């Protein structure tokens, strides 16, 4: 699948991501700034926060219970479409996904 | 020049507290990284363990909490199941229990909330530095590094200012429980059976238990809703509340972790300023603050190691780690691994990327206080560097007697103010 990250300055980074991998790892591999994933995708640090673009939020689904709590501990304000990208798993259904990186 | 050069012969007993008296035995860690990166290490006081010493291996293992469990203890010492149950904090749990506690405290230590403390930290730094720098020669650990973290934690927790010196003393005894300068109950030199169900196996833990219990009752009676303590006493979304035992152990963890780690990061940063004179001008230029705190915290590595226990058989570097074996992540070694850091014994305030492990990066137990630590270190060195024209050693530094806490406990300095 293909994912695009839109940075705060409007520029974008696009990468092909293997199905089954998580989108924090994909962002780190693609060098997306400000997506850090310091806890290695274990839901403990909230440093992989992204906003899922309108139109994709149903496909990516709602955050789970622990993720929902950790979204209150992010650096940038929580907003519509806020997710921890370590919890979004790449799949064909998400091909073309647009994620906005917090400023 | 480099800040400090290891002096061990390459074959130190890394389990011995005395092996750290001249600083971590880095020649030994370097040999282990090169020759045997997953080494079986004998432990005279109990069961031996596997030593993981390379940065990349620690990072990879730390990301597999299903294989390397925290729920059987996180220190080298063996403990009975009864001791484990009585002393454990959320550091000694796995998912989902770990997250059940973590979500109760994560917001209070989140980057957004912590950023709001910057002015309070700067005001505290002003007070501490104005007092310390009234002299030209002093012990920088005692006069500067020891002061900031505990006073700041007290304000965050909503503790009475008058209690803070006592808490600093108890926090020292709790975590530096192998150094006779900090406790009369040196863990490996006496039988502390009386305290074996207390946090950190220490009588200071017993006293902190009582303090925390009384504090909890006072705050409840007064309807006090300020500070992080109130936040963690609130029921979770599922209606569950933190138990009294969980609360007391978590309080001890905050005192110990909030006290020591940032202190020794600050001490190590001042040590670096003394031995790499170019660092002062770099700080004064203002260009290094995005990266300097992490480099100072890498250089310090206040937590020398954390332990895990294999939950299943697994292979690493051709060795078979059996279920039940203890596995130790030597952060002190990983943070000096030249496969991950160019010139690791040099402090480079612009180092980027800086994949250090001081916060337990790459795993679920990543330091809850890392945003506060980075902020305190940044503000302290911003305020210190703008006051300094020159700083140099004024005598030999002394390290803690501990295989667990890496710290410079005495750092005599001589300085000229701007």
Boltz contact constraints between the chains, C-beta under 6 A:
constraints:
  - contact:
      token1: [A, 38]
      token2: [B, 361]
      max_distance: 6.0
  - contact:
      token1: [A, 38]
      token2: [B, 366]
      max_distance: 6.0
  - contact:
      token1: [A, 39]
      token2: [B, 364]
      max_distance: 6.0
  - contact:
      token1: [A, 39]
      token2: [B, 366]
      max_distance: 6.0
  - contact:
      token1: [A, 40]
      token2: [B, 63]
      max_distance: 6.0
  - contact:
      token1: [A, 40]
      token2: [B, 362]
      max_distance: 6.0
  - contact:
      token1: [A, 40]
      token2: [B, 363]
      max_distance: 6.0
  - contact:
      token1: [A, 42]
      token2: [B, 364]
      max_distance: 6.0
  - contact:
      token1: [A, 44]
      token2: [B, 364]
      max_distance: 6.0
  - contact:
      token1: [A, 44]
      token2: [B, 366]
      max_distance: 6.0
  - contact:
      token1: [A, 45]
      token2: [B, 366]
      max_distance: 6.0
  - contact:
      token1: [A, 66]
      token2: [B, 99]
      max_distance: 6.0
  - contact:
      token1: [A, 69]
      token2: [B, 103]
      max_distance: 6.0
  - contact:
      token1: [A, 72]
      token2: [B, 107]
      max_distance: 6.0
  - contact:
      token1: [A, 73]
      token2: [B, 106]
      max_distance: 6.0
  - contact:
      token1: [A, 73]
      token2: [B, 107]
      max_distance: 6.0
  - contact:
      token1: [A, 73]
      token2: [B, 110]
      max_distance: 6.0
  - contact:
      token1: [A, 75]
      token2: [B, 111]
      max_distance: 6.0
  - contact:
      token1: [A, 75]
      token2: [B, 112]
      max_distance: 6.0
